Amino acid sequence: MAIDVICAGCFKRFQVSDQFAGRSGPCPGCKTIIAIPTLEDQVVIQEPEHKAGAPGAHTKIDGIARRAGFFQRLEVISLCSLFAAAGVIAFLARMLQTDPDSFTPTTATLSVLGLLLLSLASSALGYGILKKTEIQVFERRKAFMRSIITAAIYFFIASTFIATSLLLIHYEEPSYTLILSIIGAACFVIATFVPMACYEMEFAQGALHVAVMICITSLFCLLSDNFHLWLLTT
């Protein structure tokens, strides 16, 4: 068995017989004295194992598998279905709205349902758009659960804002607008931390995520013809 040797002086590579293992001798090129490694010190490089039925295929390195992007077929179909359902609810609420200045129990229920669907859809859509790299993509089940949590917190914050606005509606202008603006800004900042915690986003990404949700829900209110009620204007 031959032993591979590399000279430390001239970096010439050559082989010697295993009978010289563990000895020292001059390099045939530059005459530098080098130590011949023993058989136990030889580094053996194993050939990668190929899977059966796939000759010549590259070995897959565990733990470095590339993750797919968020917008796979199931995610796209789910988002389209949610937005389509919310659109149908918006037009249905518009058709059933008899009094433009108030909600009926039916239209109120439809509006809440539509906003819940849009909160979930906009949460998932914002995450898919604003994620930095593919390595940040969560597993499908985890992404779905985080979207539900984010949507629920968004809806709670929005409900709190509306309830607070109703309590302050007896205030006269400009005090009402000023107080409502301060509360709205505070709710926006608080909501920004939700995608930061659930989706591991940065502050700017979280703010954009909230903005996406607000834009989509505002569009829903326009379609359902209750945008003025959503803004609680008098």
N, C-alpha and C positions, 0 to 999 in steps of 0.2 A: 504494500500500500504506500503510495507516494504522499509526501507531506508538502503542502504549499507553504512557501517561505517568501517574505518580502523584506528586502534589504533596507535597513534604516538609513543607510548612507546614500545610495543611488536610486532607491525605490524600485529596484529591479525585482521582478517576480519570477521565481523558478521553483522547481520541485526537487526534493531529495528523497532518498530511500528511507523507509521507516526504521532502518537499522541505525540511523544517525539521530534518532529521536532523543531529545534531552541533552545533546552535545552542543559544542560551539565550534565554529569554523569560519574561515575567510569567505567573503562573497566572491564568486568567480569574476565579477565585473570590476568592483572597486577595492576588493581585498579588505573591506571592513569586517571585523569580527562580529558575527551575529550568532544568536542563540536559536537552535532548532527547537521548536515546541514539541512537547510530548504528544503521544496519541490522544491522551485524555484532554489536552488543551485545544484540540482541533475543534473548530466550529462547524457543525453540520447544518446545512440549510436544507430543510425539507421542501419537496415539491408540493405546491398547493393541490389539495384533493379536488378533483372535478366530480360534479354530480353525475350519477348514472344517467345515461341517455343524452348527455350534453357535453360531448368531447370538445376540449379546447375552450370551454366557457370560463370566464373569469370568476374567481372565487368571490363570493359576496362577503364583505366584512361586516360582522355583526355590530350593531350599535351606530353605524354610519349610514344607515339607509336613509335616502333622501325623502323627506316628507312632501306629500302632494299639497298643492295650494288649497285654500278654503273653498273656492267656488268649483266644487265638483258637481256632477249631474244631480245628485240628490239635494244638495244645498240650493242649487239654482231652481229646481222644481219646487222646493219647499218655500223659498222666498217669493217666487212668482205666485204661488197659490195663496200665500198670506196677503200679498198686496192686492190680488184679484178679489179675494173675499172682503177685504176692507173697502175696496172700491164699490163693490155691490152693496155693502152695508151703508156706505155714504149716500149713494143714490136712492136707496130705499128710505133712509131717514129723511132725505130731502123731499121725497114724494109724500111721506106721511106727516111732514111738518105743516100743521095748519096755522099755527100762530108763530110768526117770525120772531117774536120777542120772548118766547118761553118754550121750555121743553115739556112734552107730554111724557108719561111714564114709558111709552113705547119708544119714542125717539131718544129719550135719555138712556134707556137700556141699549139701544142700537149704537149710540154714540160711545158709550163705555166699552162695549164689545169691540167696536171698530178701533178705538184707541188702544185697547189691550193688544189686539192683533198687530197694529202698526208699531207699538212699542217693541214687541218681540221681533218683528221683521226688520225695523230700522236698527235695532241693537245688533242683530247678526250681520246686516248689510254694512253698518259702520265698521264693525270689526274686520270684515273681509276686505274693505277698502283701505282702512287705515293701518293695518298690520305692516310692520317694517319689512320683514323677511319671511321666507317660508319656514324657517326654524321656529318662528313664534306661533305657528298654527297649532292649535290644540287638537286633540283627538276629537272626533265627531261628537261623541257623547258628552265630553267635557265642554266643548264649545256650545252645545245645545243647552246644557244646564246653566252655564254662565250667562247665556243670552236670556234665559228665563229669569234668573236672579236680577240681572241688570234691568230688564223690562219691568219687573215688579217694583223695584226701587224707584225707577223713573216715574211709574204711575203713582206711587205713593207720594213722591215729591210734588208732582203736578197736582194731585188731589189736595195736598196741604196748601199749595199756593192758591188754588181756587177757593178753598174754605176760608183761608185768611183774607182773601180779597172780598168775599161776601161779608165777612165780619166788619170790614173797613168801608163798606159801600156807603155808609151814612156820612162819611167825611166829604167835605166840599172840596172843589178844585181850588188851588193846585195841590193841596195837601194830600188828596187821595192819590193823584198821579205820582207824587214824589215818594210817598210811603210804598206804593205798589211797585215802583221802579226799584227801590232799595231791596224789597223782599224778593222780587224777581231776580235781581243780580245775585243775592245770597243763595237762592235756590239753584241758580245756574252753576255757581262755584261748587256748591255741595254736590250737585249732580255730576260735576266733572270728575270727582274722586271715585265715582262708581265704576266707570270703565277702567280707571287706573288700577283699581283693586281687582276687578273681575277679569280683565283682559291683559293686565300687566303693561298698560300703556303709559306714556309720558303725559305730562300735564297738557301740553298742546294737543296731543292726540285725543285725550279725554274731552277737551273743550270742543274739538271738531266733532267728536262722536255725539255729544249732546246737541250740537248745532244740527247735525243730520237728523236726529230724532225730532227736533223742533220744526224743522222745515217740512218733514214728511207729515207730521201730525197737523201742521197748519194747512197743508194741502188737503188733508182729509176734511178739515173743518170748512174749507172753501167749497169742496165738492158737496158736502152735506148741507150747505147754506146756513151754517151757524157760526161763522167765523167771528161775528160781532159778539156772540154769546161767549165764545171761547176767550176773547179778550176782555169780556166783562165790561164793555163800554155802556154808558148810560145814554 
